[in-house]
Amino acid sequence: MLPGYSFLLEMVDLLGKKWMIPLLSLLYLSGEINFSAIKKQLKITSKTLSTKLRLLSSSGFVERVAIGSQMRYSLSRRGKKLGQVLFSLAQKELDGMV
């Protein structure tokens, strides 16, 4: 097996799940954002959002930040790198390079 192949398969599997790209994009563009704001922006159920945030958190892409009594979510360093890759791909598509 090629080096990095299993990582690539894991990333494709994770990113291919419903809501992952919109959620990562929102977090990338918003910085820190609370649960209800994410839910409102994406029009997603609480249960689904909780599940997706937990999955992204366990994969090291999202971190929870406590600000006072409120929990906010943001991309980790790893998540920001992934966001940069995704937006770079999107920009190349817009530029007609892909």
LINPEPE-V174576 format. One record per residue. RES is the residue in three letters. OMEGA is omega in degrees with one decimal (999 if undefined). NEAR is the number of other C-alpha atoms within 12 Angstrom. Layout:
res = {RES	RES}
omega = {OMEGA	OMEGA}
near = {NEAR	NEAR}
//
This chain:
res = {MET	LEU	PRO	GLY	TYR	SER	PHE	LEU	LEU	GLU	MET	VAL	ASP	LEU	LEU	GLY	LYS	LYS	TRP	MET	ILE	PRO	LEU	LEU	SER	LEU	LEU	TYR	LEU	SER	GLY	GLU	ILE	ASN	PHE	SER	ALA	ILE	LYS	LYS	GLN	LEU	LYS	ILE	THR	SER	LYS	THR	LEU	SER	THR	LYS	LEU	ARG	LEU	LEU	SER	SER	SER	GLY	PHE	VAL	GLU	ARG	VAL	ALA	ILE	GLY	SER	GLN	MET	ARG	TYR	SER	LEU	SER	ARG	ARG	GLY	LYS	LYS	LEU	GLY	GLN	VAL	LEU	PHE	SER	LEU	ALA	GLN	LYS	GLU	LEU	ASP	GLY	MET	VAL}
omega = {-179.9	176.9	178.5	-176.7	-178.8	176.8	179.7	177.8	178.0	-179.7	179.1	178.5	-179.4	-176.2	179.6	179.0	179.9	176.4	-174.5	-178.8	177.0	-179.6	178.0	179.9	179.1	179.2	179.2	-177.4	-173.9	-172.1	176.5	-177.4	-178.8	-174.9	-175.6	177.9	176.4	-178.9	-178.7	-178.5	-175.6	-176.0	-175.5	178.8	179.0	-178.8	-179.7	180.0	177.8	-179.5	-178.1	177.8	178.4	179.3	178.5	178.0	179.9	177.0	176.6	-178.0	-176.8	174.1	176.7	-178.6	177.7	175.0	-172.5	179.6	-175.8	175.1	176.4	-177.9	176.8	176.7	172.3	176.0	178.3	178.7	177.8	177.4	177.6	177.5	177.9	178.6	-178.8	-179.4	175.0	176.9	179.3	-179.9	177.9	176.5	179.1	179.1	178.4	-176.8	-178.0	999}
near = {8	8	8	10	11	12	14	15	15	14	22	17	16	25	26	15	19	18	27	34	27	27	40	44	30	30	36	31	20	21	25	26	29	27	31	19	21	34	25	16	20	23	17	23	17	17	13	21	30	22	19	31	35	19	23	32	26	17	22	22	32	35	29	26	20	15	12	7	8	14	18	24	36	34	33	25	17	21	34	26	19	29	31	20	18	24	21	16	16	17	14	13	12	11	10	9	10	10}
//
